[in-house]
Amino acid sequence: MAVFAAAADAPLRARAVCGPVGLEVVPNSINNVRLKLKRLAGRGIPAEIE
C-alpha cells in the first residue's frame, strides 16, 4: 500500500511496483504485476486512467 500512497498524485507504472514488493525488475515480473494491477482496477480497488 505504501507504493500506491507514494504515487497517489501520478500514474503508477508496473515497473515501479516490482522493486518495493520484492520482485526483480525483469519483463516477466513486470507483466505479472501489470496483469494483477489490471485485475485490481477491474474490481475498482485502484482507479485506472488511460
PQR file of N, CA, C, O and H, with PARSE charges and radii, in Angstrom:
ATOM      1  N   MET A   1       0.820  -1.192   0.000 -0.4000 1.5000
ATOM      2  CA  MET A   1       0.000   0.000   0.000 -0.0000 2.0000
ATOM      3  C   MET A   1       0.867   1.260   0.000  0.5500 1.7000
ATOM      4  O   MET A   1       0.428   2.311  -0.466 -0.5500 1.4000
ATOM      5  N   ALA A   2       2.077   1.164   0.512 -0.4000 1.5000
ATOM      6  CA  ALA A   2       2.958   2.327   0.534 -0.0000 2.0000
ATOM      7  C   ALA A   2       3.309   2.765  -0.882  0.5500 1.7000
ATOM      8  O   ALA A   2       3.482   3.956  -1.140 -0.5500 1.4000
ATOM      9  H   ALA A   2       2.434   0.310   0.890  0.4000 1.0000
ATOM     10  N   VAL A   3       3.415   1.805  -1.803 -0.4000 1.5000
ATOM     11  CA  VAL A   3       3.718   2.144  -3.195 -0.0000 2.0000
ATOM     12  C   VAL A   3       2.582   2.955  -3.786  0.5500 1.7000
ATOM     13  O   VAL A   3       2.818   3.932  -4.497 -0.5500 1.4000
ATOM     14  H   VAL A   3       3.274   0.838  -1.594  0.4000 1.0000
ATOM     15  N   PHE A   4       1.347   2.557  -3.498 -0.4000 1.5000
ATOM     16  CA  PHE A   4       0.189   3.291  -4.001 -0.0000 2.0000
ATOM     17  C   PHE A   4       0.111   4.678  -3.384  0.5500 1.7000
ATOM     18  O   PHE A   4      -0.206   5.645  -4.075 -0.5500 1.4000
ATOM     19  H   PHE A   4       1.155   1.764  -2.921  0.4000 1.0000
ATOM     20  N   ALA A   5       0.393   4.786  -2.106 -0.4000 1.5000
ATOM     21  CA  ALA A   5       0.327   6.075  -1.419 -0.0000 2.0000
ATOM     22  C   ALA A   5       1.391   7.037  -1.932  0.5500 1.7000
ATOM     23  O   ALA A   5       1.136   8.235  -2.056 -0.5500 1.4000
ATOM     24  H   ALA A   5       0.650   4.000  -1.544  0.4000 1.0000
ATOM     25  N   ALA A   6       2.577   6.523  -2.230 -0.4000 1.5000
ATOM     26  CA  ALA A   6       3.659   7.378  -2.716 -0.0000 2.0000
ATOM     27  C   ALA A   6       3.371   7.923  -4.105  0.5500 1.7000
ATOM     28  O   ALA A   6       3.844   9.005  -4.454 -0.5500 1.4000
ATOM     29  H   ALA A   6       2.784   5.550  -2.128  0.4000 1.0000
ATOM     30  N   ALA A   7       2.608   7.197  -4.896 -0.4000 1.5000
ATOM     31  CA  ALA A   7       2.313   7.615  -6.267 -0.0000 2.0000
ATOM     32  C   ALA A   7       0.881   8.102  -6.418  0.5500 1.7000
ATOM     33  O   ALA A   7       0.318   8.032  -7.511 -0.5500 1.4000
ATOM     34  H   ALA A   7       2.223   6.318  -4.612  0.4000 1.0000
ATOM     35  N   ALA A   8       0.292   8.588  -5.351 -0.4000 1.5000
ATOM     36  CA  ALA A   8      -1.105   8.998  -5.387 -0.0000 2.0000
ATOM     37  C   ALA A   8      -1.362  10.164  -6.322  0.5500 1.7000
ATOM     38  O   ALA A   8      -2.472  10.308  -6.834 -0.5500 1.4000
ATOM     39  H   ALA A   8       0.750   8.645  -4.463  0.4000 1.0000
ATOM     40  N   ASP A   9      -0.367  10.994  -6.553 -0.4000 1.5000
ATOM     41  CA  ASP A   9      -0.575  12.168  -7.396 -0.0000 2.0000
ATOM     42  C   ASP A   9      -0.127  11.960  -8.837  0.5500 1.7000
ATOM     43  O   ASP A   9      -0.243  12.878  -9.649 -0.5500 1.4000
ATOM     44  H   ASP A   9       0.535  10.877  -6.137  0.4000 1.0000
ATOM     45  N   ALA A  10       0.379  10.782  -9.172 -0.4000 1.5000
ATOM     46  CA  ALA A  10       0.856  10.496 -10.522 -0.0000 2.0000
ATOM     47  C   ALA A  10       0.467   9.070 -10.904  0.5500 1.7000
ATOM     48  O   ALA A  10       0.201   8.246 -10.029 -0.5500 1.4000
ATOM     49  H   ALA A  10       0.472  10.036  -8.512  0.4000 1.0000
ATOM     50  N   PRO A  11       0.431   8.773 -12.200 -0.5600 1.5000
ATOM     51  CA  PRO A  11       0.137   7.398 -12.617  0.2800 2.0000
ATOM     52  C   PRO A  11       1.185   6.423 -12.084  0.5500 1.7000
ATOM     53  O   PRO A  11       2.368   6.752 -12.000 -0.5500 1.4000
ATOM     54  N   LEU A  12       0.748   5.255 -11.736 -0.4000 1.5000
ATOM     55  CA  LEU A  12       1.630   4.220 -11.202 -0.0000 2.0000
ATOM     56  C   LEU A  12       1.953   3.226 -12.306  0.5500 1.7000
ATOM     57  O   LEU A  12       1.053   2.717 -12.974 -0.5500 1.4000
ATOM     58  H   LEU A  12      -0.213   4.987 -11.804  0.4000 1.0000
ATOM     59  N   ARG A  13       3.221   2.955 -12.497 -0.4000 1.5000
ATOM     60  CA  ARG A  13       3.657   2.027 -13.528 -0.0000 2.0000
ATOM     61  C   ARG A  13       4.028   0.692 -12.890  0.5500 1.7000
ATOM     62  O   ARG A  13       4.520   0.649 -11.762 -0.5500 1.4000
ATOM     63  H   ARG A  13       3.952   3.369 -11.955  0.4000 1.0000
ATOM     64  N   ALA A  14       3.789  -0.388 -13.615 -0.4000 1.5000
ATOM     65  CA  ALA A  14       4.067  -1.731 -13.108 -0.0000 2.0000
ATOM     66  C   ALA A  14       5.538  -1.887 -12.753  0.5500 1.7000
ATOM     67  O   ALA A  14       5.867  -2.567 -11.781 -0.5500 1.4000
ATOM     68  H   ALA A  14       3.389  -0.353 -14.531  0.4000 1.0000
ATOM     69  N   ARG A  15       6.421  -1.275 -13.517 -0.4000 1.5000
ATOM     70  CA  ARG A  15       7.862  -1.344 -13.249 -0.0000 2.0000
ATOM     71  C   ARG A  15       8.185  -0.757 -11.877  0.5500 1.7000
ATOM     72  O   ARG A  15       9.065  -1.260 -11.180 -0.5500 1.4000
ATOM     73  H   ARG A  15       6.154  -0.723 -14.307  0.4000 1.0000
ATOM     74  N   ALA A  16       7.477   0.305 -11.485 -0.4000 1.5000
ATOM     75  CA  ALA A  16       7.733   0.964 -10.207 -0.0000 2.0000
ATOM     76  C   ALA A  16       7.238   0.131  -9.028  0.5500 1.7000
ATOM     77  O   ALA A  16       7.680   0.346  -7.899 -0.5500 1.4000
ATOM     78  H   ALA A  16       6.762   0.714 -12.052  0.4000 1.0000
ATOM     79  N   VAL A  17       6.341  -0.802  -9.266 -0.4000 1.5000
ATOM     80  CA  VAL A  17       5.793  -1.633  -8.200 -0.0000 2.0000
ATOM     81  C   VAL A  17       6.701  -2.827  -7.911  0.5500 1.7000
ATOM     82  O   VAL A  17       6.761  -3.293  -6.773 -0.5500 1.4000
ATOM     83  H   VAL A  17       5.983  -0.976 -10.183  0.4000 1.0000
ATOM     84  N   CYS A  18       7.400  -3.319  -8.912 -0.4000 1.5000
ATOM     85  CA  CYS A  18       8.210  -4.538  -8.763 -0.0000 2.0000
ATOM     86  C   CYS A  18       9.238  -4.437  -7.637  0.5500 1.7000
ATOM     87  O   CYS A  18       9.312  -5.331  -6.793 -0.5500 1.4000
ATOM     88  H   CYS A  18       7.352  -2.940  -9.836  0.4000 1.0000
ATOM     89  N   GLY A  19      10.013  -3.390  -7.610 -0.4000 1.5000
ATOM     90  CA  GLY A  19      11.063  -3.251  -6.608 -0.0000 2.0000
ATOM     91  C   GLY A  19      10.548  -3.236  -5.181  0.5500 1.7000
ATOM     92  O   GLY A  19      11.018  -4.027  -4.363 -0.5500 1.4000
ATOM     93  H   GLY A  19       9.953  -2.664  -8.295  0.4000 1.0000
ATOM     94  N   PRO A  20       9.593  -2.362  -4.847 -0.5600 1.5000
ATOM     95  CA  PRO A  20       9.099  -2.297  -3.469  0.2800 2.0000
ATOM     96  C   PRO A  20       8.417  -3.565  -2.970  0.5500 1.7000
ATOM     97  O   PRO A  20       8.415  -3.819  -1.766 -0.5500 1.4000
ATOM     98  N   VAL A  21       7.838  -4.369  -3.860 -0.4000 1.5000
ATOM     99  CA  VAL A  21       7.196  -5.597  -3.405 -0.0000 2.0000
ATOM    100  C   VAL A  21       8.149  -6.786  -3.410  0.5500 1.7000
ATOM    101  O   VAL A  21       7.744  -7.905  -3.093 -0.5500 1.4000
ATOM    102  H   VAL A  21       7.840  -4.163  -4.839  0.4000 1.0000
ATOM    103  N   GLY A  22       9.426  -6.554  -3.772 -0.4000 1.5000
ATOM    104  CA  GLY A  22      10.431  -7.596  -3.675 -0.0000 2.0000
ATOM    105  C   GLY A  22      10.605  -8.450  -4.915  0.5500 1.7000
ATOM    106  O   GLY A  22      11.154  -9.548  -4.827 -0.5500 1.4000
ATOM    107  H   GLY A  22       9.755  -5.645  -4.030  0.4000 1.0000
ATOM    108  N   LEU A  23      10.155  -7.981  -6.061 -0.4000 1.5000
ATOM    109  CA  LEU A  23      10.330  -8.717  -7.303 -0.0000 2.0000
ATOM    110  C   LEU A  23      11.458  -8.112  -8.120  0.5500 1.7000
ATOM    111  O   LEU A  23      11.734  -6.915  -8.036 -0.5500 1.4000
ATOM    112  H   LEU A  23       9.709  -7.089  -6.132  0.4000 1.0000
ATOM    113  N   GLU A  24      12.105  -8.958  -8.912 -0.4000 1.5000
ATOM    114  CA  GLU A  24      13.133  -8.452  -9.815 -0.0000 2.0000
ATOM    115  C   GLU A  24      12.456  -7.632 -10.909  0.5500 1.7000
ATOM    116  O   GLU A  24      11.328  -7.923 -11.306 -0.5500 1.4000
ATOM    117  H   GLU A  24      11.881  -9.930  -8.980  0.4000 1.0000
ATOM    118  N   VAL A  25      13.148  -6.614 -11.387 -0.4000 1.5000
ATOM    119  CA  VAL A  25      12.608  -5.781 -12.457 -0.0000 2.0000
ATOM    120  C   VAL A  25      13.033  -6.404 -13.787  0.5500 1.7000
ATOM    121  O   VAL A  25      13.968  -5.948 -14.445 -0.5500 1.4000
ATOM    122  H   VAL A  25      14.065  -6.378 -11.064  0.4000 1.0000
ATOM    123  N   VAL A  26      12.317  -7.454 -14.153 -0.4000 1.5000
ATOM    124  CA  VAL A  26      12.533  -8.157 -15.416 -0.0000 2.0000
ATOM    125  C   VAL A  26      11.185  -8.212 -16.139  0.5500 1.7000
ATOM    126  O   VAL A  26      10.141  -8.102 -15.497 -0.5500 1.4000
ATOM    127  H   VAL A  26      11.557  -7.824 -13.618  0.4000 1.0000
ATOM    128  N   PRO A  27      11.192  -8.381 -17.458 -0.5600 1.5000
ATOM    129  CA  PRO A  27       9.930  -8.339 -18.210  0.2800 2.0000
ATOM    130  C   PRO A  27       8.847  -9.278 -17.681  0.5500 1.7000
ATOM    131  O   PRO A  27       7.675  -8.902 -17.656 -0.5500 1.4000
ATOM    132  N   ASN A  28       9.206 -10.470 -17.266 -0.4000 1.5000
ATOM    133  CA  ASN A  28       8.203 -11.415 -16.775 -0.0000 2.0000
ATOM    134  C   ASN A  28       7.524 -10.888 -15.508  0.5500 1.7000
ATOM    135  O   ASN A  28       6.302 -10.966 -15.385 -0.5500 1.4000
ATOM    136  H   ASN A  28      10.158 -10.775 -17.287  0.4000 1.0000
ATOM    137  N   SER A  29       8.294 -10.363 -14.583 -0.4000 1.5000
ATOM    138  CA  SER A  29       7.734  -9.819 -13.349 -0.0000 2.0000
ATOM    139  C   SER A  29       6.880  -8.590 -13.634  0.5500 1.7000
ATOM    140  O   SER A  29       5.806  -8.424 -13.056 -0.5500 1.4000
ATOM    141  H   SER A  29       9.287 -10.299 -14.683  0.4000 1.0000
ATOM    142  N   ILE A  30       7.357  -7.739 -14.519 -0.4000 1.5000
ATOM    143  CA  ILE A  30       6.609  -6.524 -14.861 -0.0000 2.0000
ATOM    144  C   ILE A  30       5.259  -6.887 -15.469  0.5500 1.7000
ATOM    145  O   ILE A  30       4.242  -6.287 -15.122 -0.5500 1.4000
ATOM    146  H   ILE A  30       8.230  -7.873 -14.989  0.4000 1.0000
ATOM    147  N   ASN A  31       5.244  -7.863 -16.373 -0.4000 1.5000
ATOM    148  CA  ASN A  31       3.978  -8.286 -16.986 -0.0000 2.0000
ATOM    149  C   ASN A  31       3.036  -8.893 -15.955  0.5500 1.7000
ATOM    150  O   ASN A  31       1.833  -8.634 -16.001 -0.5500 1.4000
ATOM    151  H   ASN A  31       6.071  -8.350 -16.654  0.4000 1.0000
ATOM    152  N   ASN A  32       3.552  -9.695 -15.025 -0.4000 1.5000
ATOM    153  CA  ASN A  32       2.709 -10.279 -13.985 -0.0000 2.0000
ATOM    154  C   ASN A  32       2.105  -9.196 -13.099  0.5500 1.7000
ATOM    155  O   ASN A  32       0.922  -9.257 -12.764 -0.5500 1.4000
ATOM    156  H   ASN A  32       4.529  -9.906 -14.988  0.4000 1.0000
ATOM    157  N   VAL A  33       2.902  -8.214 -12.719 -0.4000 1.5000
ATOM    158  CA  VAL A  33       2.406  -7.115 -11.889 -0.0000 2.0000
ATOM    159  C   VAL A  33       1.372  -6.311 -12.665  0.5500 1.7000
ATOM    160  O   VAL A  33       0.352  -5.905 -12.108 -0.5500 1.4000
ATOM    161  H   VAL A  33       3.863  -8.164 -12.991  0.4000 1.0000
ATOM    162  N   ARG A  34       1.631  -6.082 -13.946 -0.4000 1.5000
ATOM    163  CA  ARG A  34       0.684  -5.330 -14.773 -0.0000 2.0000
ATOM    164  C   ARG A  34      -0.671  -6.033 -14.817  0.5500 1.7000
ATOM    165  O   ARG A  34      -1.712  -5.388 -14.692 -0.5500 1.4000
ATOM    166  H   ARG A  34       2.459  -6.412 -14.398  0.4000 1.0000
ATOM    167  N   LEU A  35      -0.657  -7.360 -14.994 -0.4000 1.5000
ATOM    168  CA  LEU A  35      -1.905  -8.116 -15.024 -0.0000 2.0000
ATOM    169  C   LEU A  35      -2.632  -8.056 -13.685  0.5500 1.7000
ATOM    170  O   LEU A  35      -3.855  -7.926 -13.646 -0.5500 1.4000
ATOM    171  H   LEU A  35       0.189  -7.884 -15.096  0.4000 1.0000
ATOM    172  N   LYS A  36      -1.886  -8.151 -12.596 -0.4000 1.5000
ATOM    173  CA  LYS A  36      -2.507  -8.085 -11.272 -0.0000 2.0000
ATOM    174  C   LYS A  36      -3.106  -6.705 -11.023  0.5500 1.7000
ATOM    175  O   LYS A  36      -4.195  -6.595 -10.460 -0.5500 1.4000
ATOM    176  H   LYS A  36      -0.892  -8.257 -12.627  0.4000 1.0000
ATOM    177  N   LEU A  37      -2.401  -5.649 -11.441 -0.4000 1.5000
ATOM    178  CA  LEU A  37      -2.928  -4.295 -11.275 -0.0000 2.0000
ATOM    179  C   LEU A  37      -4.189  -4.097 -12.122  0.5500 1.7000
ATOM    180  O   LEU A  37      -5.132  -3.439 -11.683 -0.5500 1.4000
ATOM    181  H   LEU A  37      -1.517  -5.738 -11.900  0.4000 1.0000
ATOM    182  N   LYS A  38      -4.209  -4.658 -13.324 -0.4000 1.5000
ATOM    183  CA  LYS A  38      -5.397  -4.578 -14.179 -0.0000 2.0000
ATOM    184  C   LYS A  38      -6.576  -5.275 -13.513  0.5500 1.7000
ATOM    185  O   LYS A  38      -7.699  -4.770 -13.538 -0.5500 1.4000
ATOM    186  H   LYS A  38      -3.443  -5.192 -13.681  0.4000 1.0000
ATOM    187  N   ARG A  39      -6.316  -6.453 -12.909 -0.4000 1.5000
ATOM    188  CA  ARG A  39      -7.382  -7.181 -12.211 -0.0000 2.0000
ATOM    189  C   ARG A  39      -7.930  -6.366 -11.048  0.5500 1.7000
ATOM    190  O   ARG A  39      -9.143  -6.291 -10.852 -0.5500 1.4000
ATOM    191  H   ARG A  39      -5.404  -6.863 -12.889  0.4000 1.0000
ATOM    192  N   LEU A  40      -7.029  -5.756 -10.277 -0.4000 1.5000
ATOM    193  CA  LEU A  40      -7.464  -4.924  -9.159 -0.0000 2.0000
ATOM    194  C   LEU A  40      -8.253  -3.715  -9.654  0.5500 1.7000
ATOM    195  O   LEU A  40      -9.257  -3.340  -9.050 -0.5500 1.4000
ATOM    196  H   LEU A  40      -6.044  -5.817 -10.436  0.4000 1.0000
ATOM    197  N   ALA A  41      -7.805  -3.107 -10.748 -0.4000 1.5000
ATOM    198  CA  ALA A  41      -8.512  -1.964 -11.308 -0.0000 2.0000
ATOM    199  C   ALA A  41      -9.901  -2.364 -11.793  0.5500 1.7000
ATOM    200  O   ALA A  41     -10.844  -1.579 -11.696 -0.5500 1.4000
ATOM    201  H   ALA A  41      -6.989  -3.413 -11.239  0.4000 1.0000
ATOM    202  N   GLY A  42     -10.027  -3.568 -12.308 -0.4000 1.5000
ATOM    203  CA  GLY A  42     -11.332  -4.071 -12.739 -0.0000 2.0000
ATOM    204  C   GLY A  42     -12.296  -4.214 -11.580  0.5500 1.7000
ATOM    205  O   GLY A  42     -13.508  -4.095 -11.757 -0.5500 1.4000
ATOM    206  H   GLY A  42      -9.261  -4.206 -12.386  0.4000 1.0000
ATOM    207  N   ARG A  43     -11.767  -4.468 -10.402 -0.4000 1.5000
ATOM    208  CA  ARG A  43     -12.593  -4.583  -9.201 -0.0000 2.0000
ATOM    209  C   ARG A  43     -12.839  -3.245  -8.542  0.5500 1.7000
ATOM    210  O   ARG A  43     -13.594  -3.155  -7.574 -0.5500 1.4000
ATOM    211  H   ARG A  43     -10.782  -4.564 -10.258  0.4000 1.0000
ATOM    212  N   GLY A  44     -12.205  -2.201  -9.059 -0.4000 1.5000
ATOM    213  CA  GLY A  44     -12.416  -0.853  -8.526 -0.0000 2.0000
ATOM    214  C   GLY A  44     -11.536  -0.507  -7.348  0.5500 1.7000
ATOM    215  O   GLY A  44     -11.781   0.500  -6.684 -0.5500 1.4000
ATOM    216  H   GLY A  44     -11.592  -2.274  -9.845  0.4000 1.0000
ATOM    217  N   ILE A  45     -10.521  -1.304  -7.061 -0.4000 1.5000
ATOM    218  CA  ILE A  45      -9.652  -1.014  -5.918 -0.0000 2.0000
ATOM    219  C   ILE A  45      -8.764   0.184  -6.220  0.5500 1.7000
ATOM    220  O   ILE A  45      -8.888   1.196  -5.530 -0.5500 1.4000
ATOM    221  H   ILE A  45     -10.322  -2.123  -7.600  0.4000 1.0000
ATOM    222  N   PRO A  46      -7.873   0.133  -7.213 -0.5600 1.5000
ATOM    223  CA  PRO A  46      -7.247   1.384  -7.675  0.2800 2.0000
ATOM    224  C   PRO A  46      -7.989   1.859  -8.921  0.5500 1.7000
ATOM    225  O   PRO A  46      -8.584   1.047  -9.630 -0.5500 1.4000
ATOM    226  N   ALA A  47      -7.964   3.128  -9.191 -0.4000 1.5000
ATOM    227  CA  ALA A  47      -8.591   3.670 -10.384 -0.0000 2.0000
ATOM    228  C   ALA A  47      -7.627   3.566 -11.555  0.5500 1.7000
ATOM    229  O   ALA A  47      -6.439   3.859 -11.419 -0.5500 1.4000
ATOM    230  H   ALA A  47      -7.481   3.788  -8.616  0.4000 1.0000
ATOM    231  N   GLU A  48      -8.142   3.149 -12.704 -0.4000 1.5000
ATOM    232  CA  GLU A  48      -7.302   3.041 -13.894 -0.0000 2.0000
ATOM    233  C   GLU A  48      -7.535   4.257 -14.779  0.5500 1.7000
ATOM    234  O   GLU A  48      -8.671   4.591 -15.113 -0.5500 1.4000
ATOM    235  H   GLU A  48      -9.107   2.912 -12.814  0.4000 1.0000
ATOM    236  N   ILE A  49      -6.434   4.916 -15.154 -0.4000 1.5000
ATOM    237  CA  ILE A  49      -6.543   6.020 -16.086 -0.0000 2.0000
ATOM    238  C   ILE A  49      -6.021   5.573 -17.438  0.5500 1.7000
ATOM    239  O   ILE A  49      -5.271   4.601 -17.524 -0.5500 1.4000
ATOM    240  H   ILE A  49      -5.511   4.644 -14.883  0.4000 1.0000
ATOM    241  N   GLU A  50      -6.402   6.257 -18.471 -0.4000 1.5000
ATOM    242  CA  GLU A  50      -5.973   5.861 -19.805 -0.0000 2.0000
ATOM    243  C   GLU A  50      -4.635   6.397 -20.170  0.5500 1.7000
ATOM    244  O   GLU A  50      -4.146   6.142 -21.270 -0.5500 1.4000
ATOM    245  H   GLU A  50      -7.011   7.047 -18.401  0.4000 1.0000
TER
END
